Amino acid sequence: MPRRIVLATHNPHKVEEFQAIVAATRPDLEVIGYDGPEPLEDGVTFAENALIKARAAAAHTGLPALADDSGICVDVLGGAPGVFSAYWAGHAKDATANLNLLLDQLSDIRDPHRTAQFVSTIALVVPPSRGSDAEEHAVQGVWPGRLATAGSGEGGFGYDPVFIPDGQEQGAERTVGEWTAEEKNAASHRSRAFAALAPLLAKL
């Protein structure tokens, strides 16, 4: 029977993405969604916010908990939106409004200066059991690229429709919104963070 691990998010897109990423390397782990209360994310780094969420989910469920805190960091904006990516246009967490605001802010920025990175920090919190102490870990994955001037593609979510990852063949570059889910899961910032997390999950 697979060992269950809870993902501390109410975002169904993230749950699906994590289920696919984890299944590719750890089919013995079952990633389940979190239905508990959301903690106040008052950290100022991805790692702090990821740990806040993972601690809350582990305490609420008694299960090992994963939490991802991620966002897009635009070089010309000094790394913003960063930890504020989900709230860039306000606390409504409106993905379309966030995307449109970012494009408007970069409307006069030429292509060579539109570099950006998707960053994901994944926290793992294992609650104490049978006399053992709780464990906490945080790892990071970075996906470099640049921003298109307009969105394209129906895939992904959030800022995916404007993010063009590095490493694509010149002249055939696509935004992540034009990638398949399988392509994204194999290359994304979350998959890179999960690769760093895998040795820690091996202890579960």
C-alpha positions, -999 to +999 in steps of 0.1 A: +000+000+000+015+034-010+026+057+018+005+088+019+021+123+020+000+155+020+007+184-002+000+217+016-020+235-011-056+241-020-045+246-056-057+216-077-032+224-105-003+221-081-017+188-067-019+173-102+015+185-111+031+171-079+013+138-083+028+134-118+063+144-107+063+121-077+048+092-095+076+093-121+102+084-094+084+074-063+053+054-073+052+040-037+042+075-024+006+088-028+003+126-028-030+137-014-044+172-013-048+193+019-082+203+032-072+220+064-069+256+074-045+279+055-018+294+077-007+330+074+022+331+050+042+359+065+076+348+055+098+369+033+115+341+014+102+311-005+118+287+021+101+305+050+066+303+034+071+267+023+080+256+058+051+275+073+026+256+050+043+222+055+043+226+093+006+234+093-003+205+071+018+180+091+003+192+124-033+191+110-030+156+094-003+138+113+012+129+079+045+138+063+038+171+045+052+187+014+047+224+006+058+243-024+063+281-024+071+293-058+070+323-081+086+341-110+116+364-104+122+390-131+157+404-132+149+439-143+124+441-114+151+432-089+136+397-085+100+407-082+072+395-081+091+367-062+072+356-031+044+380-040+038+363-074+003+350-065-007+384-051+010+407-076-023+423-086-039+421-052-051+396-026-078+381-048-051+358-063-064+365-098-039+348-121-050+367-152-047+401-134-013+391-121-001+382-156-015+413-172+000+436-146+034+420-151+032+424-189+022+460-185+051+468-162+075+453-187+058+468-218+088+490-226+115+465-218+133+450-248+138+412-252+174+410-241+164+425-207+133+403-201+152+375-184+135+358-155+135+326-135+108+304-121+118+294-086+104+267-065+112+258-029+098+226-016+097+220+022+093+186+038+081+183+073+079+149+090+060+149+123+075+133+153+067+096+158+077+068+181+101+090+201+118+105+170+119+143+166+102+161+138+123+167+106+123+198+085+140+202+051+138+228+023+153+225-012+152+248-042+148+244-080+154+272-105+142+273-141+158+301-161+143+318-192+127+350-203+093+366-207+073+369-239+056+402-247+022+384-248+007+352-235+003+321-257-008+286-252-036+270-232-015+248-210-001+253-175-013+280-152-002+312-135+027+329-155+033+298-177+018+315-209+045+342-209+075+322-197+100+310-224+125+285-209+161+286-218+176+258-239+151+256-267+160+256-303+162+291-317+133+299-339+112+271-324+109+285-289+076+281-270+061+294-238+054+269-211+017+275-219+024+257-252+041+228-236+025+195-228+021+186-191+046+159-196+072+183-210+067+207-182+068+181-154+102+169-168+119+203-168+101+226-144+114+244-113+093+220-092+108+189-109+142+203-103+134+210-066+119+175-063+151+160-077+170+176-048+143+164-024+143+128-036+171+115-014+153+129+017+120+112+006+140+079+004+141+079+042+103+078+044 
